[in-house]
Amino acid sequence: MHLFRALTVQFIAWAVAVFALLYTVSPPAGLTAVVIMQGGIAAALALAMGAPRWWVIIHLLFSPLVVGARALDIAPAWYLFAFIALSAIFWSTFRTRVPLFLTNRATARALLLTLPQDKPIHLVDLGCGTGSLLRRLAMSRPDCRFTGIENAPLPWLIAHLRNRHLPNVTIRRADLWSAHLGHFDVVYAFLSPVPMPKLGRKAALEMRPGALLIANSFEIPGLSADRIVEGEPGARELYVYSFACRRSNNEPAATGANAELAPVPAALPGDAGGLVA
């Protein structure tokens, strides 16, 4: 849900709640009743608009938490600190709709077994977060190279510090759409359902023959995975796609199971140019 739409939902919910409690309740209800009704209306509106479940929860709790925080008489500087900290962690999540997801250890082990074992590879983690997955992979496969791309400042800094002594790991602060996927043998993505169609089109355009796209938890709509890795208990599903791409007359071509991804534009937003800080 875009920020403007979310603010609009909150404003409408406040207007409806105040109107209802002023003109339909006798005697007039207090602030607690207004806040509870506003949260319920905002959550219902978000649900009706098809917003993700976590946005529905945010709308439900936003106003009650604001009113409750005011009652605690917290110094304004703490709010500024919280805003800066959250911005450093989530950065452009409101635009990309990709929250901070961290790969758990069971899934990391499943991913390690899924990687090609007969040759060194270069893997990129799109949205690597704090870099814990890359550290595990790099220590288990010193013969391979690993690149992490993260746009949010604080997770990027943690990933950089955590992996600074590993010679086969590179952490780049960049927008994930700026990375050309043709440089890598394996592309790993743990994003959200929203960007998966765009990622599928980008992969069909850029990935070289024989390269793998491994998606954690979220499938590419309209595309059947070559295989699905379930791993041990606690591991999330890994969807493995094999791309074979060629360029002819500035148009991509895909073969095999991925042929339906072929008719895509010659360029995607954010494809050209260097890294986006």
C-alpha positions as MATLAB code, in Angstrom:
seq = 'MHLFRALTVQFIAWAVAVFALLYTVSPPAGLTAVVIMQGGIAAALALAMGAPRWWVIIHLLFSPLVVGARALDIAPAWYLFAFIALSAIFWSTFRTRVPLFLTNRATARALLLTLPQDKPIHLVDLGCGTGSLLRRLAMSRPDCRFTGIENAPLPWLIAHLRNRHLPNVTIRRADLWSAHLGHFDVVYAFLSPVPMPKLGRKAALEMRPGALLIANSFEIPGLSADRIVEGEPGARELYVYSFACRRSNNEPAATGANAELAPVPAALPGDAGGLVA';
ca = [
       0.000    0.000    0.000;
       1.486    3.338   -1.065;
       2.087    5.979    1.604;
      -0.450    8.456    0.162;
      -3.130    5.770    0.055;
      -2.339    4.702    3.617;
      -2.645    8.292    4.885;
      -5.922    8.673    2.985;
      -7.301    5.557    4.681;
      -6.368    6.942    8.097;
      -7.959   10.328    7.331;
     -11.220    8.776    6.087;
     -11.369    6.464    9.115;
     -10.941    9.420   11.485;
     -13.655   11.393    9.695;
     -16.127    8.492    9.803;
     -15.363    7.651   13.441;
     -15.752   11.231   14.673;
     -18.954   11.748   12.702;
     -20.451    8.470   13.937;
     -19.645    9.069   17.582;
     -20.757   12.705   17.539;
     -24.061   12.178   15.828;
     -25.093    8.597   16.605;
     -23.990    8.079   20.227;
     -25.627    9.720   23.231;
     -24.005   10.871   25.398;
     -20.883   11.649   23.284;
     -18.190    9.014   23.663;
     -14.673    9.764   24.819;
     -11.380    9.670   22.971;
     -10.857    5.961   23.707;
     -14.022    5.011   21.848;
     -13.119    7.265   18.922;
      -9.650    5.719   18.632;
     -10.945    2.143   18.820;
     -13.586    2.816   16.177;
     -11.083    4.640   13.953;
      -8.648    1.722   14.073;
     -11.377   -0.755   13.196;
     -12.632    1.363   10.283;
      -9.096    1.916    8.939;
      -8.333   -1.810    9.100;
     -11.637   -2.660    7.380;
     -10.931   -0.152    4.591;
      -7.421   -1.520    4.087;
      -8.779   -5.072    3.962;
     -11.445   -4.057    1.435;
      -8.741   -2.453   -0.735;
      -6.778   -5.698   -0.833;
      -3.852   -4.395    1.231;
      -1.336   -6.951    2.560;
      -2.150   -8.371    5.982;
       0.657   -6.475    7.697;
      -0.764   -3.173    6.408;
      -4.165   -4.104    7.869;
      -2.514   -4.615   11.269;
      -0.688   -1.284   10.951;
      -3.952    0.536   10.222;
      -5.660   -1.203   13.143;
      -2.984   -0.213   15.676;
      -1.678    3.106   14.318;
      -4.028    5.567   16.030;
      -4.289    3.659   19.352;
      -0.495    3.575   19.559;
      -0.208    7.293   18.736;
      -2.732    8.226   21.438;
      -1.110    5.838   23.912;
       2.351    7.272   23.218;
       1.068   10.798   23.868;
      -0.281    9.674   27.221;
       3.193    8.411   28.196;
       4.634   11.924   27.892;
       7.766   10.755   26.057;
      10.318   13.422   25.143;
      10.055   14.475   21.454;
      13.708   13.601   20.822;
      12.913    9.915   21.263;
      10.380   10.079   18.427;
      12.995   11.615   16.177;
      15.471    8.908   17.131;
      12.899    6.174   16.442;
      12.075    7.710   13.055;
      15.745    7.878   12.060;
      16.373    4.303   13.225;
      13.360    2.886   11.386;
      14.260    4.843    8.258;
      17.787    3.448    8.348;
      16.431   -0.095    8.623;
      13.498   -0.047    6.205;
      14.561    2.873    3.952;
      12.418    2.639    0.781;
      10.152   -0.223    1.851;
       7.071    1.975    1.368;
       8.067    2.318   -2.322;
       9.462   -1.126   -3.113;
       7.063   -3.007   -0.798;
       9.940   -5.295    0.140;
      10.282   -5.533    3.936;
      13.378   -6.787    5.728;
      13.202  -10.582    5.497;
      16.073  -12.637    6.933;
      16.797  -16.170    5.742;
      16.731  -18.613    8.652;
      19.409  -21.261    9.191;
      17.303  -24.196    7.971;
      16.623  -22.413    4.689;
      20.282  -21.413    4.399;
      21.261  -25.089    4.649;
      18.696  -26.003    1.984;
      20.037  -23.249   -0.278;
      23.603  -24.445    0.221;
      22.625  -27.949   -0.939;
      20.745  -26.486   -3.918;
      23.783  -24.640   -5.293;
      25.818  -26.345   -8.036;
      28.400  -28.537   -6.334;
      30.649  -29.377   -9.290;
      32.049  -25.909  -10.011;
      32.719  -22.514   -8.411;
      29.869  -20.047   -8.831;
      29.167  -16.362   -8.366;
      25.947  -15.800   -6.381;
      24.165  -12.506   -5.802;
      21.735  -11.985   -2.920;
      19.238   -9.299   -3.962;
      18.381   -7.471   -0.755;
      20.917   -9.232    1.441;
      19.779   -7.553    4.673;
      22.354   -7.940    7.436;
      24.487  -10.360    5.408;
      24.122  -13.373    7.697;
      23.165  -15.689    4.827;
      26.145  -14.609    2.729;
      28.489  -15.230    5.645;
      27.191  -18.790    6.082;
      27.423  -19.533    2.361;
      30.883  -18.004    1.972;
      32.333  -19.953    4.878;
      30.847  -23.195    3.570;
      31.890  -22.577   -0.056;
      35.239  -20.739   -0.052;
      35.640  -21.696   -3.714;
      32.700  -19.452   -4.704;
      32.135  -15.710   -4.881;
      29.205  -13.979   -3.227;
      27.794  -10.502   -3.744;
      25.170   -8.882   -1.537;
      23.101   -5.915   -2.645;
      21.275   -3.895    0.011;
      19.790   -0.400   -0.189;
      18.842    0.278    3.439;
      21.755    1.999    5.240;
      21.773    0.162    8.575;
      21.406   -3.422    7.262;
      24.014   -2.617    4.587;
      26.460   -1.383    7.244;
      25.910   -4.475    9.387;
      26.363   -6.741    6.352;
      29.544   -4.907    5.393;
      31.055   -5.172    8.878;
      29.983   -8.795    9.309;
      31.612   -9.925    6.058;
      34.567   -7.553    5.819;
      37.129  -10.274    6.576;
      35.769  -12.763    4.030;
      37.689  -12.365    0.750;
      34.966  -14.041   -1.323;
      32.147  -11.705   -0.202;
      31.363   -8.257   -1.614;
      28.626   -6.070   -0.135;
      27.296   -3.240   -2.289;
      24.885   -0.525   -1.227;
      22.562   -0.280   -4.216;
      19.020   -0.599   -5.461;
      18.516   -4.239   -6.413;
      17.060   -3.253   -9.817;
      20.337   -1.610  -10.793;
      22.276   -4.893  -10.693;
      22.720   -6.577  -14.083;
      21.897  -10.237  -13.497;
      24.037  -11.396  -16.418;
      27.127  -11.175  -14.198;
      26.020  -14.012  -11.911;
      25.610  -17.786  -12.028;
      22.964  -17.822   -9.278;
      20.519  -15.091   -8.286;
      18.921  -15.464   -4.845;
      15.912  -13.370   -3.879;
      13.872  -13.272   -0.661;
      11.638  -10.286   -1.414;
       7.827  -10.230   -1.333;
       5.037  -11.167   -3.773;
       4.857   -7.614   -5.168;
       8.168   -7.368   -7.096;
       8.271  -10.994   -8.324;
       6.679  -10.347  -11.769;
       9.209   -7.568  -12.445;
      12.051   -9.772  -11.218;
      10.936  -12.529  -13.597;
      10.994  -10.140  -16.560;
      14.391   -8.782  -15.548;
      15.795  -12.304  -15.208;
      14.488  -13.296  -18.653;
      16.189  -10.248  -20.137;
      19.544  -10.476  -18.425;
      20.423  -13.911  -17.046;
      22.848  -15.981  -19.088;
      22.174  -19.546  -20.251;
      22.361  -22.078  -17.461;
      22.082  -19.501  -14.663;
      19.680  -20.148  -11.794;
      17.186  -17.883  -10.080;
      16.314  -19.158   -6.601;
      13.331  -17.445   -4.988;
      12.653  -17.890   -1.284;
       8.935  -18.353   -0.435;
       7.490  -16.278   -3.278;
       6.925  -17.681   -6.782;
       7.124  -15.805  -10.055;
       3.480  -15.547  -11.198;
       2.715  -17.422  -14.402;
       5.994  -19.298  -14.386;
       6.476  -22.885  -13.276;
       9.596  -23.522  -11.242;
      11.964  -26.171  -12.573;
      11.951  -27.596   -9.074;
      10.832  -26.743   -5.566;
      13.169  -27.396   -2.637;
      11.436  -27.875    0.705;
      14.420  -28.785    2.848;
      14.359  -29.794    6.512;
      11.613  -28.807    8.992;
      11.651  -25.048    9.488;
      13.047  -24.316    6.040;
      11.019  -22.161    3.670;
      10.304  -23.319    0.139;
      12.854  -22.454   -2.521;
      11.622  -22.045   -6.104;
      14.394  -22.792   -8.588;
      14.171  -21.363  -12.122;
      16.674  -22.018  -14.901;
      16.897  -19.292  -17.555;
      18.282  -19.473  -21.084;
      18.353  -15.955  -22.523;
      19.581  -14.580  -25.810;
      19.416  -11.093  -27.308;
      18.201  -10.671  -30.872;
      17.032   -7.340  -32.273;
      17.095   -5.940  -28.720;
      14.521   -8.499  -27.570;
      15.082  -11.313  -25.070;
      14.300  -14.913  -25.806;
      13.673  -17.614  -23.238;
      13.599  -21.335  -23.826;
      12.184  -24.356  -22.099;
       9.915  -23.868  -19.094;
      10.502  -20.109  -19.157;
       9.377  -19.407  -22.714;
       6.312  -17.525  -21.544;
       8.549  -14.789  -20.157;
       9.961  -13.942  -23.587;
       7.627  -11.077  -24.676;
       8.925   -8.367  -22.350;
      10.213   -4.844  -23.031;
      13.825   -4.369  -24.092;
      14.494   -2.243  -20.997;
      13.096   -2.256  -17.503;
      12.854    0.633  -15.049;
      16.123    0.916  -13.163;
      17.971   -1.395  -15.572;
      20.353    1.114  -17.092;
      22.965    3.188  -15.326;
      25.133    2.543  -12.332;
      24.330    1.753   -8.761;
      21.600    3.655   -7.030;
      22.573    4.654   -3.533;
];
